[in-house]
Amino acid sequence: MRADIDRLMEERGVDCIFVRAAETEDTDRQYLTRGIHANATVVKKRGEDPILIVSGMEIDEAKKSGYPVMNMFDFDLANIWREHAGDGMAIQREFFRAIIEKLDIHGRVAFYGTAPVMSTFKFTKMVQEHFSDRIELFEDEDVTILTHARRSKDEEELALLRESGRRASLAMTRTREWLSTLHTDGEIVVDAENKPVTIGDVKRYVRLRLMELDMEDSEGMIFAMGRDAGVPHSRGEADQVLKTGQTIVFDLFPRPIGGGYYHDMTRTWSLGYATPEVQAAYDLVMHAFTQSLEALTLGKPTNTLQHLVCDIFEAYGHPTSRSQPATSSGYTHSLGHGIGLDVHEAPNMSHLTPDHVVFQVGDVLTIEPGLYYPEKGWGIRVEDTVYLHESGQVENLTDCSYELVIPLNEK
C-alpha cells in the first residue's frame, strides 16, 4: 500500500525515490501520483509527500493528486535550455542538478519508472559521473519498494478495482446475451440477416460495449475458438467464422479509458451444444477453480494452490506444468497472478514460487485454471479476479455466468 512506502524506504536505507518524466505510459508514476494524467517528474523524499514537477500546461491536472506541484520552470529551465541548446544530455544534467539542489536531495536515491532503456542507462550513468559526491544510486531488491507497495491494495484502490470488475463483467455478460440471439445455419453461426458471424465481429461488439462503459481493450482481448482455444494466449483469428460445438476461450482484461486499474476474467463457451468430452473437461476445470477459491488462505504459500490444481488434473491423467514442464497440452501455466495498474503484478502462483511468498492482506489476484488440447481442437479456462480481506474473506470482483453452453436457435 502507499502507506507502506516510507517504512520500506526506511528499512532499505533509501532517502529519495525519483521517477523521471517520460512520454511513455508509466504505472510507477501513476501509482505515486494517484493516477493523474500528467507527464510529471516525481520526487518522493522519505517521510514527505511526493512532489510533482510538470509543465505549466499540466499544473491543474497534477494538483488533482493532492500532492505539492511545481512548475518545471521553477528550476531555471529556460536558462538551461538557452545555455545548452542542442545538447540533450547537458540539459538533463543541469535540470537534475537544479532539482536536487532546490529540493535538497542527497543520499541514497532509487530510480523507478518505465522510460526507454537506453535513455535510462544514459541518465543514470550521467548521475553517477556528475553527482556521486551527493547522490548514491540505490540498487533495489528483486521485489522493489514499489512492487512491494503496489501488491497490497488500499480501500481507495479497492473501490477502483471493484468498479473495473463491475464494468468488465457487464461487458462480458452483454456479449453472452448478444451471442444467444444469434442463429445456426448447419454448424455455422449467423445473424438475423443470415450473415456468418466472425470472431472479428464479436471483438468489435465487445469493444463497443466497453467504450459505452468508459473502458478500453488496451492489451488486446483473447477470443479464440477450436484449436486456437487450446493455445492459451492465442488471440483468435478475426476472419474465423463462429461454429457450433467448438470451445471458445474469451479472456477479457480491460481498464478504464486512458489508464487505471485492470480487471481480468475468462469464460469458456460452446455455442449451441458441447461435446461430452468437453463438458467433462469443463466440469473438472470448474472443480479445480472452486477448490482453489476455497483453499485461498492468508499466510499460506502461493505455490500451494498451484500444487492443489496440479494434483487434481494429474489425478485424471492430464499433464501439467509440474509433471511435464515443456508440455503444450493439459494444464500448461500457473494458476494466476496479481493485478492492478498492470495486468500482471505480484504475487505469482507457480509451483516454483518460493515458500516465503504467501498470500497477504490486500492481495488482488486472478484464479484461472485451464485445460488445453490443441490437437483435439479444444481448450478451456475459467478466471475470476478476487480480493483478500484482513478477515481472510475472499471477495470475488467478477460477476458473470459460468454456464458453458450458450443455446442458439436454428435459422
Secondary structure, 3 states (H helix, E strand, C coil): CHHHHHHHHHHHCCCEEEECCCCCCCHHHHHHCCCCCCCCEEEEECCCCCEEEECHHHHHHHHCCCCCEEEHHHHCHHHHHHHCCCCHHHHHHHHHHHHHHHCCCCEEEEEECCCCHHHHHHHHHHHHHHHCCCEEECCCCCCCHHHHHHHCCCHHHHHHHHHHHHHHHHHHHHHHHHHCCCEEECCEEECCCCCECEHHHHHHHHHHHHHHCCEECCCCCEEEEHHHHHCCCCCCCCCCECECCCEEEEEECCEECCCCCCCCEEEEEEECCCCHHHHHHHHHHHHHHHHHHHHCCCCCECHHHHHHHHHHHHHCCCCECCCCCCCCCEECCCCCEECCCCCCEEEECCCCCCCCCECCCCCEEEECCEEEEHHHCEEEECEEEEEECCCCCEEECCCCCCCCEECCEEC
